[in-house]
Amino acid sequence: MTRVGIVGATGFTGEELLKILQHHAGVGVEFVTSERQAGTPLSEVFPGLTRFHAMQLITGEQALQENVDLVFFCLPAGDSCLYAREFYNAGVAVIDLGADFRFDRESDYERWYHMQHKTPELLDEAVYGLPEWNRERISEADIIGNPGCYPTSALLPLLPLYKEGLVKGQVIIDAKSGVSGAGRKLKATSQFTTVNENITAYNAGRMHRHVGEMERQAALISGVSALMTFTPHLLPVTRGMMSTLYCTLTDGSTPDQAGEVYDEYYADEPFVHVIDGWPNLQMVQHSNHCFIGFKQVEETPQLLLCSAIDNLGKGAASQAVQNMNLMLGFDETEALL
């Protein structure tokens, strides 16, 4: 039985990880942490997770004394680095669901997160955890930077086109997420009375930190710079994410070529599906799947793409488990819907 721990287990992502791991045949959860709720029985926090009722939340410092094989980090940007270094130096594999290992360059992290990286020496060791594009590297990695939810929803439809040189110029991304993407911490902008029967754009244009993550990964795949305009919106639903993307095809390229490229890259993928039509949130909620639809915009060289994922699933916890399965030699689909 592989032993794992979760640092920062009381948020939405930590809860989702526990829901998935309770059905994993090869994994046992050894510890769960919370700095503010240390000493509290997990049964009081998540009474529905009956398999883990005997567990008690501990601190991060206490977790360093535990004997585990892999640790998931569900912490805000800047908080994962130091604990991750301690575990990594002790020979423990790390999957960070936060932002601290999503960039390969310290300068990009500092630009988009407006803080210094506390363990830049580990960035060369980390692998970006998008399995459909980094499967082999993930299987050999000891540190994974789990992608952001918005980048996952945008990169999966875009990367095949970038890789084959079918995109030119700026890409426009209009994305919408369920409220769970805002986290469990109470904020005025995510209260029921604010969100209900409402939709709100935020950090529009090139303000959102995920712009840098998406552009960097597209550039690494294609070998040329990528430029994206990105506007996220908050939807009055609990979970699910939809991204609508507008890109200009290179001269001479056709939608048929795009279809051939998608077949080449995703025909055998267990969790990515290119469909004839448009995806919706109900297709992906509580799953690790991504559905993609596309068509040419009439009388233009624009290709319209639409993708749907679960922001807590493929956008966070279930993708992290997919990465863990690859790292530890399990079947890639183990415990994943």
C-alpha positions in Angstrom: 0.0 0.0 0.0 1.4 3.4 -1.1 1.4 6.0 1.7 0.3 9.5 0.9 -0.4 12.7 2.8 -2.3 15.9 2.1 -1.0 19.3 3.3 -3.9 21.7 3.4 -6.7 19.2 3.4 -9.7 21.3 4.5 -10.3 23.3 1.3 -12.5 22.2 -1.6 -9.5 20.6 -3.4 -8.4 18.7 -0.3 -11.9 17.4 0.2 -12.1 16.3 -3.4 -8.8 14.5 -3.1 -10.0 12.6 -0.1 -13.2 11.6 -2.0 -11.1 10.2 -4.8 -8.4 8.5 -2.7 -11.0 6.6 -0.6 -11.7 4.5 -3.7 -8.0 4.0 -4.7 -7.0 0.3 -4.3 -3.3 1.0 -3.9 -3.2 4.1 -1.7 -3.6 4.8 2.0 -3.9 8.3 3.4 -1.5 8.6 6.3 -2.0 12.2 7.3 -4.1 15.4 6.6 -3.0 18.8 7.8 -4.6 22.2 8.6 -2.8 24.9 10.5 -6.0 26.5 11.8 -7.8 23.2 12.6 -5.0 21.0 13.8 -6.2 18.7 16.5 -9.7 18.5 15.1 -11.1 15.1 14.1 -11.6 14.9 10.3 -15.0 13.6 11.0 -16.0 17.0 12.3 -14.8 18.7 9.1 -16.0 16.2 6.5 -18.6 13.9 8.2 -19.5 12.3 4.9 -16.0 10.9 4.4 -16.6 7.9 6.7 -13.5 6.0 5.7 -11.3 8.7 7.3 -13.3 9.3 10.5 -10.4 7.9 12.6 -8.0 10.6 11.3 -7.1 13.9 13.1 -5.8 17.0 11.4 -2.2 17.8 12.2 0.2 20.7 11.5 2.6 20.8 8.6 5.5 20.5 11.0 4.0 17.4 12.5 3.5 16.0 9.0 7.3 16.2 8.3 7.7 13.4 10.9 5.3 11.1 9.0 6.6 8.2 6.9 5.0 8.6 3.4 5.8 8.0 -0.2 4.1 11.1 -1.8 2.5 14.3 -0.5 -0.2 16.4 -2.2 -0.1 20.2 -1.4 -3.3 22.1 -1.6 -2.0 25.5 -0.5 -2.0 29.1 -1.8 0.8 30.4 -4.0 4.0 30.8 -2.0 3.0 28.4 0.8 4.0 25.1 -0.8 7.7 25.7 -1.5 9.3 25.3 1.9 7.4 22.2 3.0 7.8 20.7 -0.4 11.6 21.1 -0.2 11.6 19.3 3.1 9.7 16.4 1.8 11.6 16.3 -1.5 15.0 16.3 0.3 13.7 13.4 2.4 13.0 11.4 -0.8 9.2 11.9 -0.8 7.5 12.7 -4.1 5.5 16.0 -4.3 2.4 17.0 -6.2 1.6 20.7 -5.8 -1.9 21.6 -6.7 -1.0 25.2 -6.0 1.1 27.5 -8.3 4.7 27.1 -6.9 5.9 24.6 -9.5 3.9 25.4 -12.6 6.7 27.6 -14.1 10.1 26.4 -15.2 11.5 29.9 -14.9 11.8 31.9 -11.7 11.3 35.2 -13.5 7.9 34.1 -14.9 6.7 33.1 -11.4 7.8 36.5 -10.0 6.1 38.4 -12.8 2.7 36.7 -12.5 2.6 36.1 -8.8 4.3 39.2 -7.7 6.5 37.5 -5.1 9.9 35.9 -5.0 10.1 32.1 -5.4 11.3 30.6 -2.1 12.9 27.4 -3.7 14.0 28.3 -7.2 16.5 25.5 -7.1 13.6 23.0 -7.4 12.1 24.5 -10.6 14.4 22.5 -12.8 13.3 19.3 -11.0 9.6 20.0 -11.4 7.4 18.7 -14.3 4.2 20.4 -15.5 1.5 17.9 -14.7 -0.6 17.8 -17.9 -0.6 14.1 -18.5 -1.7 14.2 -22.1 1.4 16.2 -23.0 4.0 15.2 -20.4 3.1 11.6 -19.6 6.6 10.2 -19.9 8.3 13.0 -17.9 5.6 12.8 -15.3 6.2 9.0 -14.8 9.9 9.8 -14.0 9.3 12.9 -11.9 9.6 13.5 -8.2 7.9 17.0 -8.2 4.8 17.8 -10.2 3.3 21.2 -10.7 -0.4 20.4 -11.2 -1.8 22.8 -13.8 -4.3 25.5 -12.9 -8.0 24.8 -13.8 -8.3 27.5 -16.4 -5.1 26.6 -18.1 -6.1 22.9 -18.3 -9.4 23.9 -19.9 -7.6 26.1 -22.5 -4.4 24.2 -23.2 -6.1 20.9 -23.9 -7.9 22.3 -27.0 -5.1 24.7 -28.0 -1.9 22.6 -27.7 -2.5 20.3 -30.7 -3.0 23.3 -32.9 0.1 25.1 -31.5 2.2 22.0 -31.9 1.3 21.6 -35.6 1.6 25.3 -36.4 -2.0 25.9 -37.1 -2.4 29.0 -34.9 -1.2 32.5 -35.7 -1.5 35.7 -33.8 -3.5 36.3 -30.6 -5.9 33.8 -29.0 -8.9 35.1 -27.2 -10.2 33.0 -24.3 -13.6 33.5 -22.6 -13.8 31.2 -19.6 -16.5 30.6 -16.9 -16.1 28.7 -13.7 -18.3 27.4 -10.9 -17.9 29.2 -7.5 -15.9 26.4 -5.9 -13.0 27.7 -8.1 -12.8 30.7 -5.7 -11.9 28.5 -2.8 -13.6 27.8 0.5 -12.4 31.0 2.2 -15.2 33.5 2.6 -15.1 36.4 0.2 -17.7 39.0 -0.5 -17.5 38.2 -4.2 -18.3 34.5 -3.8 -21.1 34.8 -1.2 -24.4 33.3 -2.3 -26.2 36.6 -2.4 -23.5 38.0 -4.8 -23.2 35.0 -7.1 -26.8 33.8 -7.3 -28.6 34.8 -10.5 -25.5 36.7 -11.5 -22.4 36.4 -13.7 -19.2 38.4 -13.1 -16.1 38.9 -15.1 -12.8 39.5 -13.2 -9.1 40.1 -14.0 -10.0 40.7 -17.6 -7.5 41.0 -20.5 -4.0 40.1 -19.4 -4.4 40.6 -15.7 -5.0 37.1 -14.5 -2.0 35.1 -13.4 -3.0 32.1 -15.5 -2.2 34.0 -18.7 1.5 33.5 -18.0 1.0 29.8 -17.4 -0.9 29.3 -20.6 1.4 31.3 -22.8 4.5 29.6 -21.4 3.2 26.1 -22.0 2.0 26.9 -25.5 5.4 28.4 -26.3 7.3 25.3 -24.9 5.1 23.0 -27.0 5.2 25.0 -30.2 8.7 26.6 -30.0 7.2 30.1 -30.8 5.8 32.8 -28.5 2.1 32.7 -27.8 -0.1 35.7 -27.0 -3.4 35.3 -25.2 -6.2 37.6 -24.0 -8.1 35.9 -21.2 -11.3 36.9 -19.4 -12.6 34.6 -16.6 -16.1 34.8 -15.3 -17.8 33.4 -12.1 -20.9 31.3 -12.7 -23.7 30.7 -10.2 -23.0 27.0 -10.1 -21.0 24.9 -7.7 -18.6 23.2 -10.0 -17.7 22.9 -13.7 -15.8 25.1 -16.1 -16.3 26.0 -19.7 -13.8 27.9 -22.0 -14.7 29.3 -25.4 -11.6 30.1 -27.4 -11.1 32.1 -30.6 -8.0 31.6 -32.7 -6.9 32.5 -36.2 -5.8 29.7 -38.5 -2.5 30.1 -40.3 -2.7 30.8 -44.0 -3.8 27.7 -45.9 -4.9 25.8 -42.8 -8.4 24.4 -42.6 -10.8 23.1 -39.9 -10.4 19.6 -41.5 -6.7 19.8 -40.6 -7.6 20.7 -37.0 -9.9 17.7 -36.9 -7.1 15.4 -38.1 -4.7 16.9 -35.5 -7.2 16.2 -32.7 -7.6 12.6 -33.9 -3.8 12.2 -33.9 -3.3 13.6 -30.4 -6.4 12.6 -28.5 -8.0 9.5 -30.2 -6.5 7.1 -27.6 -6.7 9.4 -24.6 -8.9 8.1 -21.8 -10.0 11.5 -20.5 -10.0 13.8 -23.5 -12.9 13.6 -26.0 -13.4 15.6 -29.2 -17.0 15.6 -30.1 -19.3 16.7 -32.9 -21.2 19.5 -31.2 -20.6 21.6 -28.1 -19.8 20.3 -24.5 -21.6 21.4 -21.4 -21.0 21.3 -17.7 -23.2 18.3 -16.9 -20.9 16.2 -19.2 -17.9 16.7 -16.9 -19.1 17.4 -13.3 -17.6 15.0 -10.8 -15.2 13.5 -13.4 -11.7 13.7 -14.8 -12.9 14.2 -18.4 -12.5 17.1 -20.8 -14.8 17.4 -23.8 -13.9 19.6 -26.8 -15.9 20.9 -29.7 -14.7 23.1 -32.6 -15.9 24.7 -35.9 -14.8 27.4 -38.2 -16.5 30.8 -37.8 -18.3 31.4 -41.1 -16.7 33.8 -43.5 -13.6 34.2 -41.3 -10.3 32.4 -40.8 -11.2 32.0 -37.1 -11.5 28.6 -35.5 -14.0 28.5 -32.6 -13.1 26.0 -29.8 -15.1 25.1 -26.7 -14.0 22.9 -23.8 -15.6 21.7 -20.6 -13.9 20.3 -17.5 -14.7 20.0 -13.8 -12.6 22.7 -12.1 -12.3 20.5 -9.0 -11.7 17.4 -11.0 -9.6 17.6 -14.2 -8.8 21.1 -13.1 -7.4 20.1 -9.8 -7.8 16.9 -7.7 -8.5 14.2 -10.2 -5.8 15.4 -12.5 -3.5 15.3 -9.4 -4.5 11.6 -8.9 -3.9 10.9 -12.6 -0.4 12.3 -12.1 0.1 10.3 -9.0 -0.9 7.1 -10.9 1.7 7.8 -13.5 4.4 8.6 -11.0 3.8 5.5 -8.9 3.2 3.0 -11.6 -0.6 2.5 -11.1 -3.0 2.2 -14.0 -3.5 5.8 -15.1 -7.2 5.6 -14.7 -7.3 4.0 -11.2 -10.0 5.6 -9.0 -10.9 8.1 -11.6 -14.4 8.6 -13.2 
